[in-house]
């Protein structure tokens, strides 16, 4: 049986609890991520932030037809 069929065979209440559990897990990850980065010393420096901003800035050029 495929994973999707196994999931669909669960009762609606179980699927709801499973979905909320996944959302809670993701929310916890988003909440804890900055604290973990700070603890492990992985915060970017200002120079790294400036270089990233320079590399991902949007450049739009108008082209005459």
C-alpha positions in Angstrom: 0.0 0.0 0.0 1.3 3.4 -0.9 2.0 6.1 1.7 -0.9 8.2 0.3 -3.3 5.3 0.6 -2.1 4.6 4.1 -2.7 8.2 5.1 -6.1 8.3 3.5 -7.1 5.1 5.4 -6.6 6.9 8.7 -9.7 8.3 10.4 -10.3 12.0 9.8 -9.6 12.9 13.4 -6.2 11.1 13.2 -5.3 12.9 10.0 -6.3 16.2 11.7 -4.1 15.5 14.7 -1.3 14.4 12.5 -1.5 17.6 10.4 -1.5 19.8 13.6 1.4 17.9 14.8 3.4 18.6 11.7 2.5 22.3 11.8 3.6 22.4 15.5 6.9 20.7 14.6 7.5 23.2 11.8 6.6 26.2 14.1 8.9 25.0 16.8 11.7 24.7 14.2 11.1 28.3 13.0 11.1 29.5 16.6 14.2 27.6 17.7 16.4 28.1 14.6 17.7 31.6 15.6 18.6 30.4 19.1 20.4 27.4 17.8 22.4 29.5 15.2 23.4 31.9 18.0 24.4 29.0 20.3 26.5 27.4 17.6 28.1 30.7 16.6 26.7 30.5 13.0 25.3 34.1 12.9 26.3 35.9 9.7 28.6 38.9 9.9 27.6 42.3 8.5 30.0 41.9 5.6 28.4 38.5 4.7 24.9 40.2 4.8 26.1 43.0 2.6 27.6 40.6 0.0 24.4 38.5 0.0 22.3 41.6 -0.6 24.6 42.7 -3.4 24.4 39.3 -5.1 20.6 38.9 -4.9 19.5 42.4 -5.6 17.0 42.6 -8.5 18.2 44.4 -11.6 15.6 45.4 -14.2 16.6 47.0 -17.5 14.2 48.6 -19.9 14.6 47.4 -23.4 13.5 49.6 -26.4 11.5 47.8 -29.0 
